[in-house]
Amino acid sequence: MTGKERNLLSDPIPPRQCKGAEQYKRIVKFLTGVVILSLEMIAYWYVWVNYYNQHMDVPYNRTGHWLMVAVYGLLVVIFNIIYGGWRVGYLRTRNMIYSQTLATFCANFMIYLQITLLTKHFLNVGPLLAMTAVQFMVICIWSTISTRLYRILYPPRRVLLIYGEHPVASLMGKMSTRNDRFVVGEAIHISTDADWNSVEQADADGTSAGSAQAELEEIKRKIDQYEGVVICDIPSHIRNLLLKYCYGKSVRTYTTPKISDILLRSAEKLHLFDTPLLLSRNVGLTFDQRFVKRLMDIVLSLAALILLSPVFIVTAIAIKMYDGGPVFFRQDRCTKDGKVFSICKFRSMIVDAEKEGHSIPATDRDPRITPVGRIIRATRIDELPQILNILKGDMSIVGPRPERVEHVELYTREIPEFPYRMKVKGGLTGYAQVYGKYNTTAYDKLKLDLMYIQNYSLMLDIEIILQTIKVIFMKESTEGFGEEASAGIARESMVSENIP
């Protein structure tokens, strides 16, 4: 074999013997979900019947009780779908507890509003709070047991990692954090010097393609020994050969996408003649999508401005009283089509924190951050004045985070596709902020932003808004394309886009 091969374990891991058990994964997840849903509905039934039903003008009978419990169950299901509370085997135990607890809290809040409407009074919230505390303990027990049961039934999948010229250490590090799902048994480096273009033609002609053919056969032999294959940044024509082989052998594949893959993913199917076509319009959002999105921006930002006005006033007073400096901090950012606007935030640093005239990234213990600034940065209150930018039309509630002008110029030099993310307005929150992490590289954040643009829908916006509530206090959540990402740009950019 001409490619460099690196064994991570002394011996290849044989494939799992119980492959037939894979088909029962959904059943196991469904049953565990039914258990926790039933327990939560029973808890609500007890609280409703014993503490709230008696306050009705005409108390409900048995049928009414079932209806109230059904509505509550529906709310629990909806919020758990949004926050992924039932994703047994996908989330770690602590993340599942967090997601379940958040979903239950939201469902309990909504059901209290319903109780208030039905009884026409703001009743004592104590019974619901006690129910929430009990549900939290049940959730902790359920999450621990269900996760352990799932891992016993379905141990980590043994996979083969195949990579090209791009260093694979970053992906290896990420996969090692989820050893409950993956065990990388072996990593194979693909030789891009071989004549891979001739391999597919050689297969069709029944001839040999030399070293490339021999390398491919060796890789196929390795694939047969594992339950899955991770394909990381290898040229498209090599990747196509491996994907077809794995598909024919029913071997699961995990592929890091190229930007071109994301653009094609949302393509429209055309059947004008007997050769299928994929149409990518490449214009960003349509007129009706922009209209609905703008309408939602205005309605939600006005409502937020009214509801959060006390927070605005208290924060402004605290900033002014600390050092007498300006309340707001303004900075030039780029939005749709590269348009420059002045973003507005509550000032969290000392006055003239960047008096040198260039960007100085903040660190966790940056001395330039004021005591008031630490609080509003930790709670994300410093971002709230961007609601004014949304009302003005410079930003949207959901979209790629608007970047500084100098950062856009830097990233564009390193990643020519970077301007693609400016086909829509910048947002207060976005797909990369929900699904990325603080150390996600600029190139990967670009992919996340493009996934949002190419798959835009009103429901996706609503999902991201609700998901933002979940990640806002998570330390690993991302703030956008900060300076911490720039160190990885050179090795992340233009890795696999120069090969068709």
C-alpha positions as CSV (number, residue, x, y, z in Angstrom):
1,M,0.0,0.0,0.0
2,T,1.5,3.3,-1.1
3,G,-0.4,5.5,1.4
4,K,0.9,6.1,4.9
5,E,-1.0,4.0,7.4
6,R,-1.2,4.6,11.1
7,N,-2.7,1.9,13.5
8,L,-4.2,3.4,16.6
9,L,-4.8,0.0,18.2
10,S,-2.4,-3.0,18.1
11,D,-5.0,-5.2,16.3
12,P,-7.9,-4.3,14.0
13,I,-11.2,-4.5,15.8
14,P,-13.5,-7.1,14.4
15,P,-17.0,-5.9,13.5
16,R,-19.8,-6.2,16.1
17,Q,-21.5,-9.6,16.0
18,C,-25.0,-8.3,16.7
19,K,-25.6,-6.1,13.6
20,G,-29.3,-7.1,13.6
21,A,-29.8,-5.2,16.9
22,E,-29.3,-1.9,15.0
23,Q,-32.9,-2.0,13.7
24,Y,-34.2,-1.9,17.3
25,K,-32.5,1.3,18.3
26,R,-35.5,3.4,17.5
27,I,-37.8,1.1,19.5
28,V,-35.5,1.4,22.5
29,K,-35.4,5.2,22.2
30,F,-39.2,5.3,21.8
31,L,-39.9,3.1,24.8
32,T,-37.6,5.1,27.1
33,G,-39.3,8.3,25.9
34,V,-42.7,6.8,26.7
35,V,-41.5,6.0,30.2
36,I,-40.4,9.5,31.1
37,L,-43.4,11.1,29.3
38,S,-45.8,8.9,31.3
39,L,-44.1,9.8,34.6
40,E,-44.3,13.5,33.9
41,M,-48.0,13.3,32.8
42,I,-48.8,11.3,36.0
43,A,-47.2,14.0,38.1
44,Y,-49.2,16.7,36.3
45,W,-52.4,14.7,36.7
46,Y,-51.9,14.6,40.4
47,V,-51.2,18.3,40.8
48,W,-54.0,19.3,38.5
49,V,-56.7,17.2,40.2
50,N,-55.6,18.0,43.7
51,Y,-54.6,21.7,43.5
52,Y,-56.0,23.5,40.5
53,N,-59.2,21.8,39.3
54,Q,-61.1,22.9,42.4
55,H,-60.6,26.6,41.4
56,M,-62.6,26.2,38.2
57,D,-66.0,27.7,38.1
58,V,-67.3,24.3,37.1
59,P,-64.6,21.7,38.1
60,Y,-63.8,19.2,35.4
61,N,-64.8,15.6,35.6
62,R,-62.8,12.6,34.4
63,T,-63.0,13.5,30.7
64,G,-61.8,17.0,31.4
65,H,-58.9,15.7,33.5
66,W,-57.8,13.5,30.6
67,L,-57.9,16.4,28.2
68,M,-55.8,18.6,30.5
69,V,-53.2,15.8,30.9
70,A,-53.2,15.3,27.1
71,V,-52.5,19.0,26.4
72,Y,-49.7,18.9,29.0
73,G,-48.2,15.8,27.4
74,L,-48.3,17.4,23.9
75,L,-46.4,20.4,25.3
76,V,-43.8,18.1,26.8
77,V,-43.4,16.3,23.5
78,I,-43.1,19.5,21.5
79,F,-40.4,21.1,23.7
80,N,-38.5,17.8,24.0
81,I,-38.4,17.6,20.2
82,I,-37.1,21.2,20.0
83,Y,-34.5,20.7,22.7
84,G,-33.6,17.1,21.9
85,G,-34.4,15.8,25.4
86,W,-35.1,12.3,24.2
87,R,-32.0,11.8,22.1
88,V,-30.8,8.8,24.1
89,G,-27.4,7.7,22.9
90,Y,-26.8,11.0,21.0
91,L,-26.5,13.3,24.0
92,R,-24.3,12.8,27.0
93,T,-26.1,12.2,30.3
94,R,-25.6,15.8,31.6
95,N,-26.7,17.3,28.3
96,M,-29.8,15.2,28.2
97,I,-30.7,16.2,31.8
98,Y,-30.2,19.8,30.8
99,S,-32.3,19.5,27.7
100,Q,-35.1,17.5,29.5
101,T,-35.2,20.0,32.3
102,L,-35.4,23.0,30.0
103,A,-38.2,21.3,28.0
104,T,-40.1,20.4,31.2
105,F,-39.7,24.0,32.6
106,C,-41.1,25.4,29.3
107,A,-44.0,23.0,29.3
108,N,-44.8,23.8,33.0
109,F,-44.7,27.5,32.3
110,M,-47.1,27.2,29.3
111,I,-49.5,24.9,31.2
112,Y,-49.6,27.5,34.1
113,L,-50.7,30.1,31.6
114,Q,-53.5,27.7,30.5
115,I,-54.5,27.1,34.1
116,T,-54.6,30.9,34.6
117,L,-56.9,31.4,31.6
118,L,-59.2,28.5,32.7
119,T,-59.5,29.6,36.3
120,K,-59.4,33.4,35.6
121,H,-56.9,33.8,38.5
122,F,-53.2,33.8,39.1
123,L,-53.1,30.9,41.4
124,N,-50.4,29.7,43.8
125,V,-47.5,28.5,41.6
126,G,-46.1,26.4,44.5
127,P,-47.6,23.1,43.5
128,L,-46.2,23.4,40.0
129,L,-42.8,24.3,41.4
130,A,-42.8,21.3,43.6
131,M,-43.9,19.2,40.7
132,T,-41.0,20.6,38.6
133,A,-38.5,19.7,41.4
134,V,-39.8,16.1,41.5
135,Q,-39.7,15.9,37.7
136,F,-36.1,17.1,37.8
137,M,-35.1,14.3,40.2
138,V,-37.0,11.8,38.0
139,I,-35.3,13.2,34.9
140,C,-31.8,12.7,36.5
141,I,-32.6,9.1,37.3
142,W,-34.2,8.4,34.0
143,S,-31.3,10.0,32.0
144,T,-28.7,8.1,33.9
145,I,-30.4,4.7,33.6
146,S,-31.5,5.1,29.9
147,T,-28.1,6.2,28.8
148,R,-26.4,3.3,30.5
149,L,-28.9,0.8,29.2
150,Y,-28.4,2.2,25.7
151,R,-24.6,1.9,25.9
152,I,-24.9,-1.7,27.1
153,L,-27.2,-2.6,24.3
154,Y,-25.3,-0.6,21.7
155,P,-21.6,-0.1,22.5
156,P,-19.5,2.4,20.6
157,R,-19.3,1.9,16.9
158,R,-15.9,0.8,15.6
159,V,-14.9,3.0,12.7
160,L,-12.1,3.3,10.1
161,L,-10.8,6.9,9.6
162,I,-9.7,7.7,6.0
163,Y,-8.1,11.1,5.5
164,G,-6.1,13.0,2.8
165,E,-3.5,15.7,2.9
166,H,-5.4,17.8,5.5
167,P,-4.1,17.1,9.1
168,V,-6.6,14.9,10.9
169,A,-5.6,15.7,14.5
170,S,-8.5,18.2,14.9
171,L,-11.1,15.7,13.9
172,M,-9.4,12.9,15.9
173,G,-9.5,15.2,19.0
174,K,-13.2,15.9,18.5
175,M,-14.1,12.2,18.0
176,S,-12.1,11.2,21.1
177,T,-14.5,13.3,23.2
178,R,-17.4,11.1,22.1
179,N,-15.9,7.7,22.8
180,D,-19.4,6.6,23.8
181,R,-20.3,6.7,20.1
182,F,-17.1,6.1,18.2
183,V,-14.0,4.1,18.6
184,V,-11.4,4.9,15.9
185,G,-9.7,1.6,15.3
186,E,-7.4,2.6,12.5
187,A,-6.5,5.7,10.5
188,I,-5.4,5.5,6.9
189,H,-3.8,8.3,5.0
190,I,-4.8,8.4,1.3
191,S,-2.0,9.0,-1.2
192,T,-3.2,11.8,-3.5
193,D,-0.1,11.4,-5.7
194,A,-1.4,8.2,-7.3
195,D,-3.4,8.3,-10.5
196,W,-6.9,7.9,-8.9
197,N,-8.6,9.3,-12.0
198,S,-7.8,6.1,-13.9
199,V,-9.2,3.7,-11.2
200,E,-12.8,4.1,-12.1
201,Q,-12.1,3.7,-15.8
202,A,-10.0,0.7,-15.1
203,D,-12.9,-0.9,-13.1
204,A,-15.2,-0.4,-16.1
205,D,-12.6,-1.8,-18.6
206,G,-11.6,-4.7,-16.4
207,T,-7.9,-3.5,-16.4
208,S,-5.5,-2.6,-13.7
209,A,-4.7,1.0,-12.6
210,G,-1.4,0.2,-11.0
211,S,-0.5,1.5,-7.5
212,A,-3.8,3.4,-7.1
213,Q,-5.8,0.3,-7.8
214,A,-3.7,-1.7,-5.3
215,E,-4.2,1.0,-2.7
216,L,-8.0,1.1,-3.2
217,E,-8.2,-2.7,-2.9
218,E,-6.3,-2.6,0.4
219,I,-8.6,0.2,1.7
220,K,-11.7,-1.9,0.7
221,R,-10.3,-4.8,2.7
222,K,-9.9,-2.6,5.7
223,I,-13.4,-1.2,5.3
224,D,-14.8,-4.7,5.5
225,Q,-13.4,-5.1,9.0
226,Y,-15.2,-2.1,10.5
227,E,-18.8,-1.0,11.2
228,G,-18.4,2.5,9.8
229,V,-16.0,4.7,7.8
230,V,-15.1,8.3,8.5
231,I,-14.1,10.1,5.3
232,C,-12.3,13.3,6.0
233,D,-11.2,15.9,3.4
234,I,-10.1,13.7,0.5
235,P,-10.4,14.6,-3.2
236,S,-13.9,14.2,-4.6
237,H,-13.1,11.5,-7.2
238,I,-11.5,9.3,-4.5
239,R,-14.3,10.0,-2.1
240,N,-16.9,8.9,-4.7
241,L,-15.2,5.5,-5.1
242,L,-15.3,4.9,-1.4
243,L,-18.9,6.1,-1.0
244,K,-20.1,3.8,-3.7
245,Y,-18.3,0.8,-2.2
246,C,-19.6,1.5,1.3
247,Y,-23.1,1.9,-0.1
248,G,-22.9,-1.4,-1.9
249,K,-21.7,-3.1,1.2
250,S,-24.2,-1.3,3.5
251,V,-21.4,0.2,5.6
252,R,-22.2,3.4,7.4
253,T,-20.2,6.4,6.4
254,Y,-19.5,9.7,8.2
255,T,-18.2,12.4,5.7
256,T,-17.0,15.9,6.4
257,P,-18.8,18.0,3.8
258,K,-17.2,20.3,1.3
259,I,-18.9,23.7,0.7
260,S,-20.0,22.4,-2.7
261,D,-21.8,19.6,-0.9
262,I,-23.8,22.1,1.1
263,L,-24.7,24.1,-1.9
264,L,-26.0,21.0,-3.7
265,R,-27.8,19.7,-0.7
266,S,-30.6,22.2,-1.2
267,A,-30.8,21.9,-4.9
268,E,-34.2,21.5,-6.6
269,K,-34.9,18.4,-8.7
270,L,-35.8,19.0,-12.3
271,H,-37.1,16.4,-14.8
272,L,-37.1,18.2,-18.1
273,F,-35.9,15.2,-19.9
274,D,-34.6,11.7,-19.0
275,T,-31.4,13.0,-17.4
276,P,-32.0,14.3,-13.9
277,L,-30.9,17.9,-13.1
278,L,-30.3,19.6,-9.8
279,L,-31.1,23.3,-9.8
280,S,-29.4,25.6,-7.3
281,R,-30.7,29.2,-7.6
282,N,-27.9,30.7,-5.5
283,V,-29.8,33.9,-4.8
284,G,-30.2,33.7,-1.1
285,L,-33.8,34.1,0.2
286,T,-36.7,34.6,-2.1
287,F,-39.0,37.7,-2.0
288,D,-41.7,36.0,0.1
289,Q,-39.1,34.6,2.5
290,R,-37.5,38.0,3.0
291,F,-41.0,39.6,3.5
292,V,-42.1,37.0,6.2
293,K,-38.7,37.1,7.8
294,R,-38.7,40.9,8.0
295,L,-42.3,40.9,9.4
296,M,-41.2,38.4,12.1
297,D,-38.2,40.5,12.9
298,I,-40.3,43.7,13.5
299,V,-43.0,41.9,15.6
300,L,-40.6,40.0,17.8
301,S,-38.1,42.8,18.3
302,L,-40.8,45.3,19.2
303,A,-42.2,42.8,21.8
304,A,-38.7,42.1,23.1
305,L,-38.0,45.9,23.4
306,I,-41.1,46.4,25.5
307,L,-40.6,43.4,27.7
308,L,-36.9,44.0,28.3
309,S,-37.1,47.8,28.8
310,P,-36.5,47.4,32.6
311,V,-33.3,45.4,31.8
312,F,-32.2,48.2,29.4
313,I,-32.8,50.9,32.0
314,V,-31.1,49.1,34.9
315,T,-28.1,48.1,32.7
316,A,-27.7,51.6,31.3
317,I,-27.7,53.1,34.8
318,A,-25.2,50.6,36.1
319,I,-22.8,51.3,33.2
320,K,-23.1,55.0,33.6
321,M,-22.6,54.9,37.4
322,Y,-19.5,52.8,37.2
323,D,-17.2,55.1,35.2
324,G,-19.4,57.8,33.7
325,G,-18.6,56.7,30.2
326,P,-21.0,56.1,27.3
327,V,-23.6,53.4,27.8
328,F,-23.4,52.0,24.3
329,F,-20.5,50.7,22.2
330,R,-20.7,51.0,18.5
331,Q,-18.6,49.1,15.9
332,D,-18.6,48.8,12.1
333,R,-19.8,45.4,10.9
334,C,-20.7,43.8,7.6
335,T,-24.1,42.5,6.7
336,K,-26.0,41.5,3.5
337,D,-24.0,42.0,0.3
338,G,-21.1,43.4,2.3
339,K,-23.0,46.5,3.5
340,V,-21.3,48.2,6.4
341,F,-23.4,49.3,9.4
342,S,-22.8,50.3,13.0
343,I,-23.7,47.6,15.4
344,C,-24.9,48.7,18.9
345,K,-24.0,46.9,22.2
346,F,-23.9,47.8,25.8
347,R,-20.4,48.8,26.7
348,S,-18.7,46.1,28.7
349,M,-15.1,47.4,28.6
350,I,-13.3,50.5,29.7
351,V,-13.5,53.6,27.5
352,D,-11.2,53.5,24.5
353,A,-10.5,49.8,25.1
354,E,-9.1,49.6,21.5
355,K,-7.5,53.0,21.3
356,E,-4.6,51.5,19.4
357,G,-6.9,51.4,16.4
358,H,-7.0,47.6,15.8
359,S,-8.9,44.7,17.1
360,I,-7.7,43.3,20.4
361,P,-9.6,40.1,21.2
362,A,-11.0,39.8,24.8
363,T,-9.9,36.9,27.0
364,D,-11.7,35.4,30.0
365,R,-9.9,37.6,32.5
366,D,-9.3,40.6,30.3
367,P,-8.5,43.6,32.6
368,R,-10.3,45.9,30.1
369,I,-13.7,44.3,31.0
370,T,-15.4,46.2,33.8
371,P,-17.2,44.5,36.7
372,V,-20.5,45.5,35.2
373,G,-19.2,44.3,31.9
374,R,-18.5,40.8,33.3
375,I,-22.0,40.4,34.4
376,I,-23.7,41.6,31.2
377,R,-21.3,39.5,29.0
378,A,-21.9,36.4,31.0
379,T,-25.7,36.8,30.7
380,R,-25.4,38.1,27.1
381,I,-27.3,41.3,28.1
382,D,-24.6,43.3,26.3
383,E,-26.1,42.0,23.0
384,L,-29.6,43.3,23.6
385,P,-29.2,46.8,22.0
386,Q,-28.9,45.0,18.7
387,I,-32.7,44.8,18.8
388,L,-32.5,48.5,17.6
389,N,-30.3,47.4,14.7
390,I,-33.0,44.7,13.9
391,L,-35.8,47.3,13.9
392,K,-33.8,49.6,11.7
393,G,-33.3,46.8,9.2
394,D,-29.5,46.4,9.4
395,M,-29.8,43.0,11.0
396,S,-32.2,40.1,11.5
397,I,-33.0,38.1,14.6
398,V,-31.6,35.0,13.0
399,G,-28.7,34.9,10.5
400,P,-24.9,34.6,10.3
401,R,-23.2,36.8,13.0
402,P,-22.2,40.1,11.3
403,E,-18.4,40.4,11.3
404,R,-16.0,43.3,11.7
405,V,-14.8,44.8,8.4
406,E,-11.2,44.0,9.0
407,H,-12.1,40.4,9.8
408,V,-14.1,40.0,6.7
409,E,-11.1,41.1,4.6
410,L,-8.8,38.7,6.5
411,Y,-11.1,35.7,6.2
412,T,-11.8,36.4,2.5
413,R,-8.1,36.4,1.7
414,E,-7.8,33.0,3.4
415,I,-11.2,31.6,2.5
416,P,-12.5,32.8,-0.9
417,E,-16.0,31.4,-0.1
418,F,-16.4,33.6,3.0
419,P,-18.6,36.2,1.3
420,Y,-21.1,33.5,0.5
421,R,-22.5,33.9,4.1
422,M,-23.4,37.5,3.3
423,K,-26.2,36.6,1.0
424,V,-28.5,37.3,3.9
425,K,-28.6,39.8,6.7
426,G,-26.4,39.2,9.8
427,G,-28.3,38.0,12.8
428,L,-28.5,38.4,16.6
429,T,-28.3,34.6,16.8
430,G,-27.6,32.0,14.1
431,Y,-27.1,28.4,13.1
432,A,-23.4,28.5,13.9
433,Q,-24.2,30.0,17.4
434,V,-26.6,27.1,18.2
435,Y,-24.7,24.2,16.7
436,G,-21.1,25.5,16.9
437,K,-18.8,25.8,19.9
438,Y,-16.5,28.5,21.1
439,N,-13.5,26.8,19.5
440,T,-15.2,25.9,16.2
441,T,-12.9,26.9,13.3
442,A,-13.8,29.7,10.9
443,Y,-14.1,27.3,8.0
444,D,-16.5,25.0,9.9
445,K,-18.6,28.1,11.1
446,L,-18.8,29.1,7.4
447,K,-20.2,25.7,6.6
448,L,-22.8,26.0,9.4
449,D,-23.9,29.4,8.1
450,L,-24.2,28.1,4.6
451,M,-26.3,25.2,5.8
452,Y,-28.7,27.8,7.3
453,I,-28.9,29.9,4.1
454,Q,-29.3,27.0,1.8
455,N,-32.0,25.3,3.9
456,Y,-33.8,28.4,5.2
457,S,-37.4,28.2,6.4
458,L,-39.6,30.1,8.9
459,M,-39.7,26.9,11.1
460,L,-35.8,26.8,11.0
461,D,-35.8,30.4,12.3
462,I,-38.2,29.5,15.1
463,E,-36.1,26.4,16.0
464,I,-32.9,28.5,16.2
465,I,-34.6,31.1,18.4
466,L,-35.8,28.4,20.8
467,Q,-32.4,26.6,20.7
468,T,-30.7,29.9,21.6
469,I,-32.5,29.8,24.9
470,K,-30.9,26.4,25.5
471,V,-27.3,27.3,24.6
472,I,-27.2,30.9,25.9
473,F,-25.7,29.9,29.2
474,M,-23.6,27.0,27.9
475,K,-19.9,27.9,28.2
476,E,-19.0,26.1,25.0
477,S,-21.5,28.1,22.9
478,T,-20.0,30.2,20.2
479,E,-20.0,34.0,19.7
480,G,-19.2,34.0,16.0
481,F,-15.9,34.4,14.1
482,G,-13.7,35.6,16.9
483,E,-9.9,36.0,16.8
484,E,-9.6,32.6,18.5
485,A,-10.7,31.0,15.2
486,S,-8.2,32.8,13.0
487,A,-5.2,30.6,14.0
488,G,-6.9,27.7,12.3
489,I,-7.9,29.4,9.1
490,A,-4.8,28.7,7.1
491,R,-5.0,25.0,7.6
492,E,-8.8,24.9,7.3
493,S,-9.4,27.0,4.2
494,M,-9.4,25.8,0.7
495,V,-8.7,22.2,1.8
496,S,-10.8,20.3,-0.7
497,E,-12.6,22.9,-2.8
498,N,-9.9,23.0,-5.6
499,I,-10.7,19.5,-6.7
500,P,-14.0,19.0,-8.7
